[in-house]
């Protein structure tokens, strides 16, 4: 997929959950659709039913939200915490049973959901004096009691809203590190939650759109169950069966989910 994401019109979600009907002709080729044909030799090599679905760009947010809700249901954590954990796990729900429950407290600290003791020691070494009545960046006075002009994470490092906005906007320039950004206070390891990004960018249309693209790119490019169509048509495929799963995209491109090259069953396109 290219760096820039274009938006496409809504189309019906395309699901493939069973082997297509096969009608053999005199040449021993069988027809899958009006313009797609298989070599019959390949049907003997793959008897597994097709199990994938095509997801359009404008459906990805819904797919992502469903995965987040599933994580919340299984772990009973808050939404921001679920997102931070899923980013760390590369959106693999299997990691819940494989890793999360083995050391919940340790994972929360390692992922930047809760304060890490090593970070607290670093702060103590530098003798950082936290005054909640002043922004720790610009030192302007803030109303920390009502929090109308400032914000702080669980670490209680207080920054005015303007400094938060400036800090977050700078982070948008680095796609790879943006979603791993931590509290501006030196030595603090707490991850900046998605809700704070949204809060600071809600009135900035261009930067808000940049953030939305970063969020979706992280979800798709780090998710082992999702791959973009090599034709860059704005569609991606989603499947749990990775090995040599052949994908027939809505744009009629045929490719292998595993390697993103031409489908290995030598599907011919004659349109």
SEFI-990485 format. One record per residue: residue in three letters; x, z, y of N, C-alpha, C in turn. Coordinates in steps of 0.001 Angstrom, whole numbers, padded with zeros to 6 digits, always signed. Example, Ala and Ser with C-alpha at 12.3 -4.5 7.8 and 13.67 -1.06 7.14 Angstrom:
BEGIN
ALA+013190+007800-005690+012300+007800-004500+013200+007800-003300/SER+012850+007080-002250+013670+007140-001060+012900+007870+000030/
% end
This chain:
BEGIN
UNK+000826+000000-001199+000000+000000+000000+000859+000000+001248/UNK+000481-000689+002256+001253-000751+003500+001125+000547+004255/UNK+002010+000746+005268+001997+001980+006029+000714+002153+006815/UNK+000163+001061+007315-001054+001135+008097-002256+000943+007194/UNK-003237+001805+007338-004443+001721+006532-005549+001084+007341/UNK-006129+000021+006830-007247-000624+007491-008541-000130+006868/UNK-009592-000139+007656-010864+000328+007170-011722-000849+006765/UNK-012448-000683+005657-013251-001748+005098-014713-001336+005060/UNK-015569-002340+004900-016996-002072+004829-017334-001331+003551/UNK-018429-000563+003608-018872+000166+002428-019317-000800+001350/UNK-018892-000551+000141-019353-001287-001026-019737-000279-002087/UNK-020520-000719-003037-020933+000171-004104-019730+000552-004952/UNK-019640+001857-005320-018535+002322-006142-018558+001604-007484/UNK-017380+001101-007904-017300+000298-009109-016743+001127-010243/UNK-017589+001437-011243-017179+002255-012371-017069+001419-013626/UNK-016086+001756-014457-015870+001063-015715-015711+002111-016792/UNK-016718+002325-017589-016680+003387-018575-016907+002914-020002/UNK-016998+001624-020207-017183+001147-021561-016575-000242-021700/UNK-016325-000637-022928-015749-001944-023188-016736-003025-022791/UNK-016293-004079-022055-017210-005123-021626-017760-005900-022809/UNK-018971-006481-022627-019561-007306-023669-018679-008513-023937/UNK-018591-008918-025211-017702-010009-025600-018500-011128-026232/UNK-018368-012314-025705-019014-013486-026274-017940-014500-026623/UNK-017736-014748-027943-016688-015671-028360-017177-017114-028246/UNK-016279-018012-027831-016635-019425-027775-015842-020185-028833/UNK-015962-021488-028832-015341-022287-029889-013820-022231-029878/UNK-013237-021887-028729-011779-021830-028613-011226-020455-028948/UNK-012085-019576-029434-011711-018209-029784-011235-017407-028581/UNK-011703-017793-027400-011508-016971-026205-012831-016289-025923/UNK-012790-015109-025325-014053-014453-025028-014150-014175-023541/UNK-015358-014231-023074-015605-014167-021634-015972-012745-021229/UNK-015261-012258-020215-015553-010950-019674-016519-011056-018509/UNK-016367-012058-017662-017277-012313-016558-017250-013800-016299/UNK-017885-014216-015211-017955-015641-014933-016607-016239-014595/UNK-015622-015413-014218-014342-015977-013831-013140-015238-014428/UNK-013339-014355-015415-012252-013607-016003-012260-013798-017520/UNK-011123-014182-018116-011054-014448-019542-009842-013746-020165/UNK-010009-013227-021377-008927-012609-022129-008419-013553-023215/UNK-007152-013427-023565-006597-014045-024758-007007-013160-025937/UNK-007632-013741-026957-008172-012936-028045-007092-012215-028836/UNK-005865-012673-028812-004794-011976-029528-004596-010567-028991/UNK-004906-010379-027692-004656-009091-027065-005714-008063-027411/UNK-006910-008499-027793-007964-007541-028107-007582-006701-029314/UNK-006717-007265-030201-006290-006528-031377-005292-005437-031017/UNK-004632-005592-029870-003602-004645-029461-004167-003474-028687/UNK-005389-003605-028204-005969-002535-027403-007444-002394-027722/UNK-007795-001335-028439-009181-001105-028807-009790+000056-028038/UNK-009026+000643-027132-009549+001763-026354-010511+001276-025283/UNK-011622+001975-025090-012567+001572-024052-011973+001768-022667/UNK-012381+000917-021743-011923+001034-020358-012497+002311-019760/UNK-011659+003097-019110-012107+004345-018511-011423+004535-017169/UNK-011980+003979-016140-011460+004122-014790-012555+003787-013800/UNK-012328+004083-012557-013263+003654-011523-012500+003197-010291/UNK-013069+002237-009601-012480+001699-008373-013033+002481-007187/UNK-012136+002971-006354-012529+003780-005198-012128+003057-003925/UNK-013056+002899-003003-012781+002260-001727-012182+003271-000743/UNK-011470+002758+000216-010811+003601+001208-011767+004601+001840/UNK-012967+004123+002191-013906+005014+002868-014591+006003+001932/UNK-014229+005980+000654-014749+006951-000302-013715+008008-000671/UNK-012483+007822-000238-011399+008707-000646-011579+010143-000149/UNK-012085+010292+001066-012289+011645+001606-013252+012434+000740/UNK-014291+011761+000259-015266+012423-000601-014643+012811-001937/UNK-013824+011913-002493-013142+012209-003754-012200+013400-003574/UNK-011483+013405-002466-010555+014504-002164-011307+015818-001998/UNK-012409+015796-001265-013199+017013-001052-013746+017565-002361/UNK-014161+016678-003250-014683+017125-004545-013598+017843-005350/UNK-012374+017331-005264-011264+017950-005980-010944+019322-005385/UNK-011000+019412-004059-010758+020689-003378-011812+021714-003791/UNK-013079+021291-003803-014164+022198-004182-014016+022663-005631/UNK-013560+021768-006486-013356+022140-007887-012260+023199-008002/UNK-011193+023040-007215-010116+024032-007225-010622+025380-006719/UNK-011433+025339-005666-011991+026580-005107-012874+027275-006131/UNK-013703+026513-006830-014598+027094-007839-013818+027781-008951/UNK-012668+027223-009308-011899+027756-010422-010999+028918-010026/UNK-010579+028971-008769-009621+029998-008349-010189+030998-007344/UNK-011339+030673-006745-011980+031563-005760-011092+031816-004540/UNK-010340+030805-004125-009527+030914-002917-010244+030225-001758/UNK-009745+030428-000549-010324+029766+000614-009913+028298+000641/UNK-010647+027503+001420-010415+026064+001440-008980+025729+001872/UNK-008499+026326+002959-007133+026042+003414-006102+026403+002352/UNK-006347+027496+001643-005421+027920+000593-005444+026939-000578/UNK-006644+026455-000908-006779+025479-001995-006029+024196-001662/UNK-006140+023735-000424-005464+022503-000003-003949+022672-000073/UNK-003452+023802+000412-002011+024067+000368-001499+024067-001073/UNK-002253+024699-001976-001850+024753-003380-001904+023369-004018/UNK-002958+022602-003736-003103+021270-004333-002021+020318-003841/UNK-001623+020423-002596-000524+019605-002084+000755+019933-002853/UNK+000971+021216-003089+002155+021632-003857+002079+021106-005288/UNK+000891+021123-005879+000696+020677-007265+000490+019171-007373/UNK+000626+018455-006264+000429+017008-006235-000956+016624-006749/UNK-001936+017442-006383-003359+017188-006643-003663+017129-008143/UNK-002924+017883-008905-003126+017939-010351-003815+019251-010728/UNK-005111+019180-011058-005874+020383-011373-005394+021060-012648/UNK-004734+020330-013513-004230+020931-014752-003227+022041-014477/UNK-002623+022003-013282-001632+023011-012923-002258+024397-012726/UNK-003569+024450-012575-004229+025747-012396-003951+026632-013602/UNK-004226+026116-014791-004010+026887-016004-002540+026919-016410/UNK-001814+025839-016093-000411+025760-016490+000501+026648-015654/UNK+000139+026882-014392+001073+027560-013489+000425+028629-012607/UNK-000698+028310-011981-001286+029189-010961-001538+030598-011484/UNK-002188+030713-012610-002563+032021-013134-001390+032771-013752/UNK-000267+032108-013949+000905+032796-014478+001503+033772-013471/UNK+001374+033447-012177+001918+034318-011131+001206+034002-009820/UNK-000014+034477-009704-000822+034159-008523-000164+034675-007251/UNK+000267+035917-007255+000884+036507-006054+002160+035772-005678/UNK+002990+035485-006678+004238+034776-006405+004003+033370-005903/UNK+003028+032682-006480+002715+031320-006045+002194+031301-004613/UNK+001357+032253-004279+000815+032311-002915+001943+032455-001889/UNK+002957+033215-002222+004090+033393-001312+004989+032156-001316/UNK+005245+031613-002496+006118+030435-002590+005511+029207-001924/UNK+004185+029088-001974+003517+027932-001387+003311+028076+000115/UNK+003575+029267+000671+003391+029480+002101+001977+029883+002467/UNK+001208+030375+001477-000148+030860+001755-000078+032284+002299/UNK+000803+033093+001718+001025+034463+002169+002466+034621+002625/UNK+002716+035693+003367+004049+035939+003905+005052+036237+002797/UNK+006187+035590+002866+007258+035798+001892+008181+036911+002375/UNK+008570+037787+001454+009413+038926+001837+010753+038482+002402/UNK+011309+037401+001890+012587+036912+002411+012461+036491+003870/UNK+011309+035902+004195+011082+035509+005590+010988+036726+006485/UNK+010338+037773+005989+010231+038999+006773+011608+039610+007025/UNK+012492+039531+006025+013840+040072+006189+014627+039279+007226/UNK+014432+037943+007219+015125+037111+008200+014668+037453+009605/UNK+013367+037660+009744+012846+038033+011055+013405+039378+011505/UNK+013538+040297+010573+014065+041614+010912+015532+041524+011330/UNK+016286+040664+010655+017692+040487+010980+017874+039991+012405/UNK+016998+039079+012815+017111+038522+014156+016420+039402+015195/UNK+015835+040497+014736+015190+041461+015623+014186+040788+016552/UNK+013326+040026+015931+012316+039333+016714+011264+040347+017170/UNK+011054+040405+018443+010048+041306+019002+008761+040531+019225/UNK+007744+040929+018508+006465+040226+018595+005562+040938+019597/UNK+005266+040267+020674+004332+040781+021675+003099+039900+021633/UNK+002011+040423+021112+000809+039625+020904+000094+039256+022193/UNK+000579+039756+023321-000052+039431+024602+000581+038213+025267/UNK+001617+037670+024639+002312+036520+025219+002547+035453+024148/UNK+002506+034212+024560+002838+033115+023661+004328+033171+023366/UNK+004701+033070+022111+006093+033197+021712+006914+031942+021979/UNK+006269+030904+022525+006996+029684+022888+007171+029578+024394/UNK+006063+029623+025119+006147+029441+026579+006076+030759+027343/UNK+005803+031859+026637+005732+033208+027204+004629+033383+028244/UNK+003652+032505+028213+002500+032701+029107+001593+033770+028503/UNK+000880+034486+029352-000007+035531+028861-001205+034911+028146/UNK-001663+035565+027095-002794+035066+026308-003760+036203+026032/UNK-004987+035831+025766-006025+036806+025437-006085+036932+023911/UNK-005171+037703+023342-005096+037807+021890-006276+038555+021302/UNK-006936+039374+022101-008072+040144+021612-009253+039237+021311/UNK-009561+038345+022229-010697+037433+022036-010281+036092+021439/UNK-008978+035819+021451-008411+034592+020885-009090+033322+021422/UNK-009367+033322+022699-009990+032145+023305-008965+031101+023717/UNK-007726+031524+023937-006702+030587+024404-005428+030657+023570/UNK-005508+031244+022359-004334+031356+021513-004762+031377+020044/UNK-003774+031275+019190-004061+031313+017755-002824+031810+017018/UNK-003057+032422+015861-001957+032922+015038-002354+032830+013572/UNK-001354+032645+012723-001601+032653+011283-001566+034105+010794/UNK-001520+034305+009483-001515+035656+008931-000300+036458+009363/UNK+000742+035757+009785+001969+036427+010221+001822+037081+011588/UNK+000741+036752+012299+000472+037303+013638+001469+036846+014693/UNK+002117+035722+014470+002934+035112+015524+001990+034336+016432/UNK+001844+034825+017632+000828+034296+018548+001402+033192+019428/UNK+000678+032086+019505+001041+030972+020379-000203+030493+021100/UNK-000020+030079+022339-001158+029564+023095-001601+028232+022496/UNK-002836+027864+022746-003397+026639+022177-002609+025409+022611/UNK-002166+025385+023851-001401+024226+024340-000096+024056+023570/UNK+000575+025159+023281+001828+025072+022520+001554+024676+021077/UNK+000468+025178+020513+000077+024758+019171-000166+023254+019130/UNK-000871+022726+020118-001168+021289+020168+000114+020471+020279/UNK+001014+020897+021149+002280+020173+021311+003085+020193+020010/UNK+003124+021339+019361+003893+021493+018134+003322+020606+017021/UNK+001999+020613+016883+001338+019830+015837+001458+018332+016101/UNK+001332+017931+017353+001474+016509+017680+002877+015989+017340/UNK+003879+016818+017537+005244+016428+017176+005355+016247+015666/UNK+004691+017113+014919+004743+017048+013458+004123+015764+012916/UNK+003214+015155+013656+002571+013922+013209+003558+012761+013112/UNK+004705+012888+013793+005695+011811+013766+006429+011730+012437/UNK+006324+012764+011626+007012+012789+010338+005977+012871+009232/UNK+005604+011703+008696+004566+011644+007671+004899+012504+006459/UNK+006149+012454+006000+006523+013132+004763+006503+014654+004896/UNK+006782+015161+006085+006889+016614+006261+005688+017234+006962/UNK+004833+016412+007538+003733+016916+008359+002898+017970+007643/UNK+002450+017683+006434+001555+018594+005721+002291+019790+005122/UNK+003621+019833+005288+004401+020970+004822+004890+021807+006009/UNK+004353+021543+007189+004783+022233+008400+004463+023727+008320/UNK+005391+024527+008840+005210+025974+008826+005065+026515+010248/UNK+004741+027780+010325+004585+028483+011604+005782+028182+012517/UNK+005538+027960+013813+006632+027634+014744+007690+028726+014869/UNK+007357+029962+014515+008312+031050+014641+009458+030871+013644/UNK+010668+030893+014104+011839+030717+013252+011863+031754+012135/UNK+012060+031277+010910+012147+032170+009765+010831+032448+009087/UNK+009710+032021+009668+008401+032267+009076+008051+031101+008149/UNK+007585+031407+006941+007353+030372+005940+005880+030006+005759/UNK+004975+030591+006524+003558+030314+006337+003225+028875+006718/UNK+002524+028163+005827+002124+026784+006080+001004+026733+007115/UNK+001076+025733+007978-000002+025528+008960-001195+024940+008206/UNK-002341+025596+008226-003498+025131+007449-004145+023894+008057/UNK-004852+023161+007218-005531+021949+007669-006530+022248+008781/UNK-007204+023384+008703-008220+023726+009703-007614+023835+011101/UNK-006361+024297+011203-005719+024418+012511-005310+023043+013031/UNK-004856+022159+012137-004583+020782+012545-005844+020152+013146/UNK-006941+020299+012435-008210+019708+012892-008651+020311+014220/UNK-008481+021616+014364-008866+022301+015601-008065+021782+016792/UNK-006775+021587+016598-005902+021164+017703-006031+019678+018024/UNK-006519+018892+017073-006577+017443+017260-007994+016910+017479/UNK-008975+017781+017484-010364+017331+017515-010723+016523+018756/UNK-010043+016767+019857-010339+016031+021090-009329+014917+021371/UNK-008467+014635+020405-007461+013583+020561-007704+012526+019498/UNK-008464+011517+019836-008927+010532+018855-007786+009843+018121/UNK-006805+009365+018857-005712+008612+018239-004910+009486+017282/UNK-004516+010661+017737-003719+011543+016882-004546+012118+015735/UNK-005838+012291+015956-006704+012749+014876-006779+011697+013770/UNK-006843+010435+014165-006853+009345+013180-005517+009264+012451/UNK-004432+009508+013171-003107+009520+012523-003052+010614+011466/UNK-003598+011775+011800-003591+012883+010849-004448+012561+009627/UNK-005601+011950+009836-006474+011583+008719-005758+010613+007772/UNK-004991+009676+008331-004231+008736+007500-003148+009459+006703/UNK-002484+010410+007339-001459+011183+006652-002069+011960+005488/UNK-003238+012550+005728-003930+013320+004696-004270+012441+003489/UNK-004813+011242+003758-005207+010357+002667-003989+009772+001947/UNK-002929+009474+002688-001713+008963+002053-001116+010017+001129/UNK-001106+011274+001572-000602+012344+000724-001452+012469-000535/UNK-002762+012356-000388-003670+012494-001528-003487+011382-002541/UNK-003278+010162-002072-003181+009030-002999-001761+008820-003534/UNK-000763+008930-002685+000599+008616-003102+001239+009711-003952/UNK+000697+010922-003895+001230+012017-004705+000336+012358-005880/UNK-000745+011638-006036-001721+011912-007086-001465+010980-008268/UNK-001109+011536-009417-000759+010702-010564-001967+009971-011140/UNK-003166+010367-010739-004379+009739-011271-004924+008631-010377/UNK-004246+008351-009269-004724+007343-008320-003608+006365-007984/UNK-003927+005079-007991-002974+004042-007591-003692+003008-006712/UNK-003003+002547-005669-003553+001501-004809-003410+000140-005480/UNK-004375-000706-005237-004299-002076-005728-003078-002759-005104/UNK-002250-003421-005902-001048-004084-005374-001364-005172-004352/UNK-002596-005671-004340-002996-006714-003388-003315-006139-002015/UNK-003228-004807-001877-003485-004152-000586-004867-004521-000045/UNK-005866-004442-000928-007228-004829-000550-008057-003668-000025/UNK-007468-002479+000063-008215-001331+000545-008936-000583-000558/UNK-008631-000924-001817-009215-000239-002961-008111+000395-003800/UNK-008465+001460-004486-007532+002058-005425-008262+002360-006724/UNK-007524+002565-007774-008108+002883-009076-007817+004335-009403/UNK-008739+004939-010138-008588+006335-010530-008866+006460-012024/UNK-007903+007031-012744-008058+007154-014190-007206+008291-014717/UNK-007617+008858-015834-006821+009868-016522-005978+009235-017622/UNK-006322+007986-017990-005579+007277-019037-004545+006370-018385/UNK-003312+006851-018277-002297+006161-017490-001591+005047-018249/UNK-001287+005280-019512-000430+004367-020256-001076+002998-020443/UNK-000520+002004-019763-000939+000608-019915-002439+000392-019709/UNK-003070+001254-018908-004476+001049-018583-004595-000167-017676/UNK-005324-001161-018124-005475-002376-017331-006650-002221-016366/UNK-006396-002523-015113-007386-002357-014061-007895-003716-013596/UNK-009203-003867-013509-009805-005047-012891-010379-004584-011554/UNK-009678-004879-010483-010068-004412-009154-011269-005185-008634/UNK-011927-004623-007625-013060-005299-007013-012675-006597-006329/UNK-011383-006752-006000-010914-007993-005388-010539-009026-006446/UNK-010802-008709-007731-010539-009566-008890-009070-009600-009294/UNK-008263-008768-008667-006878-008657-009110-006824-007805-010376/UNK-005983-008213-011316-005839-007488-012571-004414-006948-012654/UNK-004276-005648-012874-002945-005061-012903-002894-003864-013847/UNK-001697-003507-014230-001474-002351-015089-001380-001105-014215/UNK-002172-000077-014536-002153+001148-013747-000779+001803-013782/UNK-000097+001672-014907+001170+002366-015097+002298+001780-014252/UNK+002416+000439-014240+003557-000197-013557+003154-001030-012343/UNK+001848-001214-012130+001308-001982-011008+001686-003459-011047/UNK+002159-003910-012207+002455-005323-012382+001241-006013-012987/UNK+001385-007310-013267+000297-008076-013846-000190-007438-015141/UNK-001514-007491-015372-002091-006897-016568-001401-007388-017831/UNK-001092-006484-018732-000315-006838-019913-001109-007608-020966/UNK-002439-007659-020834-003228-008421-021793-003326-009883-021397/UNK-002535-010265-020364-002477-011658-019923-003848-012180-019522/UNK-004566-011336-018754-005873-011758-018262-005719-012914-017302/UNK-006461-013973-017496-006365-015162-016681-007458-015166-015635/UNK-007098-015495-014419-008067-015609-013341-008192-017093-012985/UNK-009384-017648-013126-009545-019067-012948-010521-019394-011803/UNK-010544-018503-010825-011396-018798-009679-010586-019485-008599/
% end
